[in-house]
Amino acid sequence: MTNLPGIVITGASGRMGQMLIKTVQDSDKARLVGVVERPGHDWIGRDVGTCMGGAAVGVAVSDDPLELFAHAQAVIDFTSPAATVGFAALAAQARAVHVIGTTGLSDEDLLKINAAARHAPIIRAGNMSLGVNLLVQLTKTVAAALDEDFDIEVIEAHHNKKVDAPSGTALMLGEAAAEGRGVSLDNVADRGRDGITGAREQGHIGFSAIRGGDIVGEHDVLFAAAGERIVLRHVATDRAIFARGALKAALWGQAQGPGEYDMMDVLGL
Ligand code: NAD
């Protein structure tokens, strides 16, 4: 079993971190070699099994990523933009595949991630599920087939703890719509979630974000013209879909050279 790719999970106590620990432990294609939490977190130095209320598994929670990355083939990272930029440099140093699920990354963060990808493969996606990546493809196809009589609105809903808005997935869908229409998203999109007060230009691409309760993630792409509407919809009810996608990416990355990849590459879409 020890020749299975070793995985380190960062942000271990987070919503996605916990799901990832379970997914990797349940897999017969990878082994969990370490988990990382932020310095000062009350999980540090304890055992994953103890923290998660299950049987001890002999994997300690550490705040020393490089030490762990050096003994791993892949790092799966769903944390925060600041943490992820640091992990990208360390994973590159350790020549480990870095799977990034973190959203809300700035242009400056993306430049740093791009620099790290010169040394090791980085797979980054605002959404790691098969269904959403298919939805992105469908959005591009529908937007290409329709003219500017159709306004495009991406409407997303998430739990009330989500930090960024619109979601990384909503932005992926907006980019796909813009690409299908042959325009730049920067020129047409309203990225804010609060300033929707008046009329909008015909043919716009816009975003709306809803936050409430424990919603895992829902995305509608609405194509609306005078007299008709098309709605494409994805509903996530279980975070396991993101964790399974991330593990798939980590395994796929083992056969890749340095560079930046996304889930379309992993899924062959
Ligand atoms: P969360 O707040 O529950 O978990 C984040 C964890 O990261 C926390 O435990 C936090 O302590 C930890 N962390 C922060 N800084 C750290 C550091 N320097 N070192 C180690 N750990 C650190 O958030 P979540 O709901 O699990 O989401 C995490 C990220 O993943 C968000 O950006 C979210 O939007 C994104 N996300 C992406 C997908 C996808 O498919 N790409 C799916 C779900 C969530």
Residues whose N, C-alpha, C, O or C-beta is under 5 A from the ligand:
A	BS01	NAD	T10 G11 A12 S13 G14 R15 M16 G17 V36 E37 R38 F78 T79 S80 A83 G101 T102 T103 A125 G126 N127 M128 S129 F242
